[in-house]
Amino acid sequence: MTTTIFAAATSTNPILPATGEIIWSVVSFVVLLFVLGKFAYPPVKQMMVDRASKIRGDLDAAELARTEAQRTLEEYREQLAQAKRDASHIVEEARLTAEALRVELLSKAEEEAAEVRTRNEELLRFERQRVLAELRSEVGSLALELAEKIIDAEVDRAASQALIDSFISEIGASQA
């Protein structure tokens, strides 16, 4: 059996490394692990912490930006609603102003029409009185001429005129 162990120790098996090689590999691995743990791991760990912190900060900033965008959107919606209310108010105010102007113009037109009507009635009354006076004068003159022709004599014009005027006044009073 000793020959078998010796044969195994001296034989070169391609799968099984030599014992010295295993010991040096383990010692090298432990030294490498110590050196990496002492010098490489802290910067890598710090880099991971920094990256996690940056990601967390970016997520917080994105959330803040989303919140700000939402707030801005709400402000714009409120401004739009206010603008719609203002526009509606302006339209309503313009409608009321137009209605008031229409009523005012209609009232003014009615007043002017009444004034024109009153003025026309006054002119008509004045013209009627003038025409009646002219007619009375003319009727008196015609009656006097007719009477002169009938009587064929000259009648006192002033006395006859007073008589004719009183007669016409009586007739005018009875018709009015």
WOMO-V915594 format. One record per residue. SS is DSSP state (h for helix, s for strand, l for the rest). D_CENTER is the distance of its C-alpha to the mean C-alpha in Angstrom with 2 decimals. Layout:
SS_D_CENTER + SS_D_CENTER
//
This chain:
l_107.99 + h_108.06 + h_108.40 + h_105.23 + h_103.20 + h_104.77 + h_104.07 + h_100.43 + h_100.18 + h_101.66 + l_100.13 + l_96.95 + l_94.52 + l_91.42 + l_89.20 + l_90.63 + l_90.43 + l_93.22 + h_93.31 + h_93.02 + h_90.01 + h_88.31 + h_89.06 + h_87.73 + h_84.63 + h_83.95 + h_84.64 + h_82.41 + h_79.64 + h_79.89 + h_79.90 + h_76.94 + h_75.11 + h_75.91 + h_74.80 + h_71.55 + h_70.94 + h_71.68 + h_69.92 + h_67.52 + h_66.13 + h_64.50 + h_62.39 + h_61.47 + h_60.61 + h_58.54 + h_56.80 + h_55.97 + h_54.70 + h_52.59 + h_51.22 + h_50.43 + h_48.79 + h_46.75 + h_45.68 + h_44.78 + h_42.82 + h_41.03 + h_40.19 + h_38.96 + h_36.88 + h_35.46 + h_34.65 + h_33.08 + h_31.03 + h_29.99 + h_29.05 + h_27.11 + h_25.34 + h_24.57 + h_23.25 + h_21.11 + h_19.80 + h_19.01 + h_17.27 + h_15.12 + h_14.44 + h_13.63 + h_11.30 + h_9.57 + h_9.66 + h_8.47 + h_5.39 + h_5.05 + h_6.40 + h_4.58 + h_1.70 + h_5.36 + h_6.98 + h_6.12 + h_7.20 + h_9.96 + h_10.93 + h_11.28 + h_13.23 + h_15.35 + h_15.99 + h_17.02 + h_19.16 + h_20.72 + h_21.41 + h_22.92 + h_25.06 + h_26.08 + h_27.04 + h_28.85 + h_30.65 + h_31.56 + h_32.83 + h_34.86 + h_36.28 + h_37.20 + h_38.75 + h_40.70 + h_41.84 + h_42.91 + h_44.65 + h_46.38 + h_47.39 + h_48.69 + h_50.60 + h_52.08 + h_53.02 + h_54.45 + h_56.43 + h_57.67 + h_58.55 + h_60.30 + h_62.31 + h_63.20 + h_64.20 + h_66.21 + h_67.94 + h_68.65 + h_69.81 + h_72.05 + h_73.52 + h_74.04 + h_75.48 + h_77.76 + h_78.94 + h_79.49 + h_81.31 + h_83.49 + h_84.32 + h_85.09 + h_87.26 + h_89.05 + h_89.73 + h_90.93 + h_93.13 + l_93.88 + l_94.23 + l_92.16 + l_90.28 + l_88.97 + h_85.38 + h_83.99 + h_85.65 + h_84.62 + h_81.03 + h_80.79 + h_82.24 + h_79.82 + h_76.76 + h_77.77 + h_78.31 + h_74.89 + h_73.24 + h_74.97 + h_73.80 + h_70.19 + h_70.25 + h_71.61 + h_68.88 + l_66.01
//
